[in-house]
Amino acid sequence: MAVPTNVRTQFGRRLRQLRRQCDLTLEELAERAKVSGKFVQSIETGRQSPTIDTVDKLARGLNVALHELLVTDERSPAALRARARELISEASDIEIGRIVRVLEAMLH
């Protein structure tokens, strides 16, 4: 079964984010994780999916807990917009009016 592209892309972005936070190059992380730099790059760009063993190696190479690689940034603008849409779709007609007034006050 193929992994959806968006999951690969999200994982790759998270890997790149953590690698940069650790101030590591692709090659440095690859060396620490005992994988190739080209493979790390292909994971970061979402072209390839790592096995769970490779995810573990990458976590060890970054010196982070395994779950840290699997946590996406729920505060990203896209995630926040999606959550706002979800909340608005569940709001009553009265609540929609309140939401609009609050947004107008905040943005104008």
C-alpha atoms as a printed R data frame, in Angstrom:
    type eleno elety resid chain resno       x      y      z
1   ATOM     1    CA   MET     A     1   0.000  0.000  0.000
2   ATOM     2    CA   ALA     A     2   1.446  3.379 -1.013
3   ATOM     3    CA   VAL     A     3   1.894  6.069  1.611
4   ATOM     4    CA   PRO     A     4   0.010  9.261  0.696
5   ATOM     5    CA   THR     A     5   2.325 11.967 -0.575
6   ATOM     6    CA   ASN     A     6   1.182 14.428  2.071
7   ATOM     7    CA   VAL     A     7   2.377 12.112  4.863
8   ATOM     8    CA   ARG     A     8   5.791 11.740  3.221
9   ATOM     9    CA   THR     A     9   5.952 15.492  2.693
10  ATOM    10    CA   GLN     A    10   5.002 16.248  6.305
11  ATOM    11    CA   PHE     A    11   7.566 13.794  7.618
12  ATOM    12    CA   GLY     A    12  10.237 15.218  5.323
13  ATOM    13    CA   ARG     A    13   9.509 18.754  6.455
14  ATOM    14    CA   ARG     A    14   9.707 17.683 10.094
15  ATOM    15    CA   LEU     A    15  13.007 15.895  9.482
16  ATOM    16    CA   ARG     A    16  14.452 18.983  7.767
17  ATOM    17    CA   GLN     A    17  13.183 21.230 10.581
18  ATOM    18    CA   LEU     A    18  14.839 19.110 13.272
19  ATOM    19    CA   ARG     A    19  18.048 18.713 11.259
20  ATOM    20    CA   ARG     A    20  18.327 22.473 10.856
21  ATOM    21    CA   GLN     A    21  17.548 23.044 14.547
22  ATOM    22    CA   CYS     A    22  20.483 20.751 15.301
23  ATOM    23    CA   ASP     A    23  22.578 22.783 12.859
24  ATOM    24    CA   LEU     A    24  23.453 19.684 10.836
25  ATOM    25    CA   THR     A    25  24.033 19.343  7.118
26  ATOM    26    CA   LEU     A    26  22.452 16.511  5.166
27  ATOM    27    CA   GLU     A    27  25.789 14.738  5.131
28  ATOM    28    CA   GLU     A    28  26.340 15.154  8.868
29  ATOM    29    CA   LEU     A    29  22.945 13.681  9.690
30  ATOM    30    CA   ALA     A    30  23.485 10.876  7.180
31  ATOM    31    CA   GLU     A    31  26.804 10.003  8.786
32  ATOM    32    CA   ARG     A    32  25.301 10.000 12.275
33  ATOM    33    CA   ALA     A    33  22.328  7.897 11.130
34  ATOM    34    CA   LYS     A    34  24.497  5.583  9.019
35  ATOM    35    CA   VAL     A    35  22.499  6.199  5.828
36  ATOM    36    CA   SER     A    36  23.389  8.042  2.628
37  ATOM    37    CA   GLY     A    37  23.068 11.799  2.280
38  ATOM    38    CA   LYS     A    38  21.089 11.349 -0.923
39  ATOM    39    CA   PHE     A    39  18.624  9.145  0.941
40  ATOM    40    CA   VAL     A    40  18.161 11.766  3.675
41  ATOM    41    CA   GLN     A    41  17.576 14.363  0.982
42  ATOM    42    CA   SER     A    42  15.008 12.170 -0.782
43  ATOM    43    CA   ILE     A    43  13.178 11.682  2.527
44  ATOM    44    CA   GLU     A    44  13.209 15.416  3.259
45  ATOM    45    CA   THR     A    45  11.754 16.190 -0.161
46  ATOM    46    CA   GLY     A    46   9.074 13.515  0.193
47  ATOM    47    CA   ARG     A    47  10.330 11.397 -2.685
48  ATOM    48    CA   GLN     A    48  10.962  8.354 -0.488
49  ATOM    49    CA   SER     A    49   9.498  6.928  2.694
50  ATOM    50    CA   PRO     A    50  11.834  5.596  5.342
51  ATOM    51    CA   THR     A    51  11.296  2.297  7.116
52  ATOM    52    CA   ILE     A    52  10.646  2.418 10.852
53  ATOM    53    CA   ASP     A    53  14.231  1.251 11.366
54  ATOM    54    CA   THR     A    54  15.482  4.226  9.336
55  ATOM    55    CA   VAL     A    55  13.225  6.585 11.291
56  ATOM    56    CA   ASP     A    56  14.829  5.231 14.456
57  ATOM    57    CA   LYS     A    57  18.320  5.784 13.005
58  ATOM    58    CA   LEU     A    58  17.412  9.341 12.018
59  ATOM    59    CA   ALA     A    59  16.045 10.063 15.491
60  ATOM    60    CA   ARG     A    60  19.243  8.754 17.037
61  ATOM    61    CA   GLY     A    61  21.290 10.805 14.577
62  ATOM    62    CA   LEU     A    62  19.368 13.907 15.617
63  ATOM    63    CA   ASN     A    63  19.561 12.903 19.282
64  ATOM    64    CA   VAL     A    64  15.783 13.194 19.675
65  ATOM    65    CA   ALA     A    65  13.107 10.775 20.831
66  ATOM    66    CA   LEU     A    66  11.515  8.778 18.029
67  ATOM    67    CA   HIS     A    67   8.132 10.425 18.536
68  ATOM    68    CA   GLU     A    68   9.691 13.865 17.921
69  ATOM    69    CA   LEU     A    69  10.124 12.944 14.269
70  ATOM    70    CA   LEU     A    70   6.482 11.941 14.002
71  ATOM    71    CA   VAL     A    71   5.004 15.088 15.529
72  ATOM    72    CA   THR     A    72   3.856 17.601 12.971
73  ATOM    73    CA   ASP     A    73   3.707 21.294 13.661
74  ATOM    74    CA   GLU     A    74   0.054 21.734 14.616
75  ATOM    75    CA   ARG     A    75   0.626 25.483 14.803
76  ATOM    76    CA   SER     A    76   1.481 25.854 11.141
77  ATOM    77    CA   PRO     A    77  -0.685 28.347  9.238
78  ATOM    78    CA   ALA     A    78  -2.200 25.535  7.169
79  ATOM    79    CA   ALA     A    79  -3.068 23.522 10.283
80  ATOM    80    CA   LEU     A    80  -4.566 26.565 11.982
81  ATOM    81    CA   ARG     A    81  -6.675 27.419  8.923
82  ATOM    82    CA   ALA     A    82  -7.928 23.841  8.744
83  ATOM    83    CA   ARG     A    83  -8.864 23.928 12.437
84  ATOM    84    CA   ALA     A    84 -10.625 27.296 11.992
85  ATOM    85    CA   ARG     A    85 -12.648 25.880  9.076
86  ATOM    86    CA   GLU     A    86 -13.566 22.867 11.173
87  ATOM    87    CA   LEU     A    87 -14.720 25.037 14.078
88  ATOM    88    CA   ILE     A    88 -16.692 27.356 11.808
89  ATOM    89    CA   SER     A    89 -18.432 24.434 10.122
90  ATOM    90    CA   GLU     A    90 -19.604 23.216 13.545
91  ATOM    91    CA   ALA     A    91 -20.755 26.661 14.764
92  ATOM    92    CA   SER     A    92 -24.398 27.661 15.040
93  ATOM    93    CA   ASP     A    93 -25.774 30.654 13.126
94  ATOM    94    CA   ILE     A    94 -25.513 32.815 16.243
95  ATOM    95    CA   GLU     A    95 -21.935 31.710 16.880
96  ATOM    96    CA   ILE     A    96 -20.981 32.495 13.261
97  ATOM    97    CA   GLY     A    97 -22.057 36.088 13.812
98  ATOM    98    CA   ARG     A    98 -19.913 36.304 16.927
99  ATOM    99    CA   ILE     A    99 -16.941 34.762 15.158
100 ATOM   100    CA   VAL     A   100 -17.179 37.267 12.313
101 ATOM   101    CA   ARG     A   101 -17.394 40.210 14.742
102 ATOM   102    CA   VAL     A   102 -14.341 38.974 16.661
103 ATOM   103    CA   LEU     A   103 -12.348 38.488 13.457
104 ATOM   104    CA   GLU     A   104 -13.312 41.925 12.140
105 ATOM   105    CA   ALA     A   105 -12.280 43.526 15.440
106 ATOM   106    CA   MET     A   106  -8.945 41.718 15.403
107 ATOM   107    CA   LEU     A   107  -8.114 42.354 11.760
108 ATOM   108    CA   HIS     A   108  -9.307 45.918 11.309
